[in-house]
Amino acid sequence: MARNTYSTMGFPPFRGAVREIILASVGIYVVILLLVSFAPVVGQTILALGILDPAHIRELWLWQFVTYAFMYVDPLQFVFSLLGVYFLGGAVEGQIGKTRFYGLFFGSLIISAIAGFALASLPGGRIAQGAAMGSGAAANAILMVFYLFNRGAPIMLFPIPIQIPVKWIVLFTAAIETAYLLLSRFALFYFVLLLGLGAGYIWHTLLLTRRRSVGISEKYFGLRNSYYRWKRRRAARKFEVYMRDHDRTVTFDEHGNYIPPKEDKKNGGSKSGWVN
């Protein structure tokens, strides 16, 4: 297989955070199905507590920003969401590690949910209405992160025996979900799905790109060192003034290093008695 090709024909390994998330989702879904079938009042109560509902968020049911990812009713929605997590999640987890994959999964869910709630709270109340459920936002975020890590990679999607560039998968996903968004009259469910792509981009840019993290660290330490150098020069100037007031003259260079008189030079005849 080519170096930049990722194929799902052989099925990715079922392990790590991907395995734990899928098993937890399956267990919760089975419980919900059984309760909805045999104890419908309890089942509907659990769904009402867990799905993302802007009306409940306004009543401070903040746990819904996370729990909505594990709430499903439609079997096809359940299957497609978890297939998205499974087929590309293993590759992404292999690149970023288990802990950061959990951060990506739950972080993208929370970002998408908060942004969806903000849209639902806009004056007029005409967009982002209804409820949202399922881990589709996280699956979209994983897709986006996979694309950003493997921009030139084609994907061989099961059961289609052809290679498709991952960027076209991203664009196709966004187009289909945008179409459903328009057909549903801007339902919150499809807003949250689309926001998952944006959340994946944000998470990759801010937390998964090592080059950016190193750049931020360098800027921080550069600013800190500049501050210390300024304090050193300022202290040297104050000391010069103090010594002149006491009829003595001392000299410092532009870096704040003390320059001793010629007869006091040490350290191999350097201009300063200090080693910097």
N, C-alpha and C positions, 0 to 999 in steps of 0.2 A: 504494500500500500504506500502511496506517496506520503511524504513527510507531513504535509498540511491537510491531509484528508482524515476526516473523522467519520467512521461508519458505525451505524447502529445495527447492521445486519447480524453481527455476532452477539449482540446484547451486552451492555456494559456490566461490570461486576456489581453485585448487589451487596453493598457494604457501607460502613461509615455512617456519616450523618444522613445520607440519602436513604439508607436502609431504615434508620431509626425514625425518620420523618414519615416515610411511607407506611411502616408498620403501625405507628401511632395513628395516622390518618385512617387506615383500614379498620383498626380496632374501634375508633370513635364512630366511624360510619356504620359499621355493623350494629353497634349499640343503638344508634339513632334509628336505623331501619327497623330494628326489633321493637323499639319503643313506639315509633309511629304506627306500626302494624298492630301491636297488642296492647299498648297503653298510650293512645293518641294524645291524651291531655298532657301526660308527662313529656312525650316526645316533642310536641309543639312548644311546650314551655322551655325545654332545653334549646330548641332552635331559636326561640325568641330571645333567650339570654345570650346566645352565642353569636348570631349573625350581626353584621355591621349595619346598624340602623341609626341614621342621624338623629331621629327623635329621642332614642335612648341615650345616645352620646351626650346630648344636651342635658340629660338627667344624670350625667357623670357615670355612665356605664362604660368606663374607659377600657375595661378588659376586652371589649369587643374589637378594639384595634388589633388584637392578636387572635382571639378565639374564632373570628369569622373564617380564618383559613382552614379550620377543621370541621366546618359545618357544610354538609352537602345534603341534597335531596335527590337531584337528578343523577342517575347512574352514569350517563355519558359525560356529564360535567366532571364527575368524580374521576372517571377513568382518564379523560384527556388531561386534566390538571396534573395528575400524578405521573402520567406518562411523560409530560414535559419535565417534571422534576427528575424522573429516573433516567431518561435517555441522555440528557446533557448535564445533569447534576453531578454524575460521577466524574466526568471530565473536568468540570469546574472545581469540584472538591479536590481532585488530584493536583490542581495547580495552586490552590490557595490554602488548602488544609481544612481539617474538620471544624476547628473553632471559628475560623473566618467564614466558612460556608454557612454555619448556623447564623452568624451575624448577617450575612447576605440574605438568607432566607427570611428571617424575622424582621430585619431592618427594612427590607424592601416592602414587606407586608405593612409595616407600621407607616412608612412614608406614604405609600399609596393610599392607605386608609385615611390618614390625616388630610392629605390633599383632597381626597374625595369628599370628606366631611366639610372641608372649607368651601368646596364648590357647591355643595348642597346648602350651605348657609348663606350664599350670596342673596342679596335683595331680590325679591320677585319669586324665588323658590320654584323656578321653572326647569332647572337642570339638576342632574345628579340626584334624582328622586328614587324612592324605593330602597331596597336593601342590597347588600353585597355579601357573598359567601364564597368559600372555596379558596384554594391556593393558586389560582390562575395568575394573580399578580406576581407571586414569587417565581412561578414557572417562567413568566415573561422576563423577569429580572435575570434569571439564570441564563435564558437565551441571549439577552443583551450582553451579559458579561462574557459568555462563551464567544460571541461575535467579536467583542473588543479584544479578547485575548488571542483570537484566531481569525483575523480579518480576512485572510485569503483562503481559508479552509472550505472545501466543499463537504457537504454532509450527504451520506447515502441513507436516505430515510427508509425504514422498513414499512411496508413491503415493496416499495418502489425501487427497482434495481438501477437507478440512475443517480449521479452525483449532482447535487444542487448547491451552489454557493450559499454560505450561511447568511450573507447579507440579504439575499433574496428571500430567505426564510423569515428574517426579521421584517422586511418590508411587506411580505405577504401576510404575516400575522397582524401587523399594524393595520393593513388595509381591510382585512376581514373584520377585525374588531371595531374599526371605525365605521364600517358599513352597518354592523349590528347596533352600534351606538346611535347612528342616525335613525335606523328603523325602530329602535326602542324609545325614540324621543328623548335621548340623552339620559338613559337610566344610569344610576350610580354603579350598578354591576359592571357595565362595560367601561365606564370611566375608570374604575379601579383597575381593570385589566390593562387598559392602555397606560395608565400611570405606572404600572409595574415595569414597563420598558424604560420609562424615564428614571424610575427609582434605581434600576440596575445600572444605568449610565452614571447616575450620581454616586452610587456606592462604589463603583469601579474607579471613578475619577478621584474621589476623596480618600478612599481607604484601601484600595487594592492595587494602586499604581505605586510601586516602590520608588520610581524616579521622582515622583512628586513629593513623596514623604521625605526622601533625602533632601530635596530642594528646600522644603519647609524647615527641616532641621538646620541646614546650613544657614538659611536666612536668620533663624532665631539666634544661633550661636554667633553669627557675624554681628548682629545688632547688639547682643550682650557684650561681646568683646569691644565693640566701638564705644559702648557706654563706659566700660572700665578704663579704656584708654583716655577718654575725655576726663573722667574723674582724676586719673593720675596726673594729667597735664594741669588741671585746675588746682590740685593740691600743690604741685610744684610751683605754680605762680604765687600762690598764697604764702608758701614758705619763703620764696625770694623776697616778697614784700616784708614779711616778718623779720627776716635777717637784716634787710636794709634799715629797718627801724631801730635795729640794735647795732648799727654801724659795722655790719659785716656783709660781705658780698658772696653770694653763691650763684652758681649758674646751672641751668638745666637745658637739655636739648629739646628739639621739637616733639620728642616722644615722652618727655617727662623724666628722662634719665639724668642723674646728677653728673655734672662734669667737674672733677676736682681740679684745683690749681696744678700747674705743671709740675711743681716740686712734689706734689702728693700723688702723682699718677702711679698706678699699680697695674697689676694684671697684664703684664707684658707690654706696657706702654700704650694701652688703648685709651681712648678719650674718656672712658668712664670706668670707675672702680667697680661697677656692677657688670655681671654677665647677663645678657638679655637674650 
